[in-house]
Amino acid sequence: MKLWLGVMLLSIEIHGACSLKDRRQVVHSLIGRLKRHFNASAADLGPEGLWNLAEIGAVCSGSSSHETASRLEEMCLCAERSEEEGEFEILNLQREVHAYGDL
């Protein structure tokens, strides 16, 4: 049996961010949404000191490649729907599914 991991790396530009507080509000909102809706692990990866840019990493797991890829796709669509709200623009979106070990 294998554990399947879905990894999403998201680079965004935050519109109108004038402070770290503005940046944090947008990033924490998106991270919270991913955690709540997909039971995913997600984190702000930086860059530190820039208010208008952010990198977000998120990981989900599953028991099959199809299940994991499907959940990962839904996570990406969630980020794209959030982009439509106009607070940020997606600059880069990467996703991969990996098999881990023979459990």
PyMOL commands that set and color helices and strands:
alter all, ss='L'
color gray80, all
select helices_A, chain A and resi 20-38+65-84
alter helices_A, ss='H'
color red, helices_A
select strands_A, chain A and resi 3-14+41-46+53-62+88-100
alter strands_A, ss='S'
color yellow, strands_A
deselect
rebuild
show_as cartoon
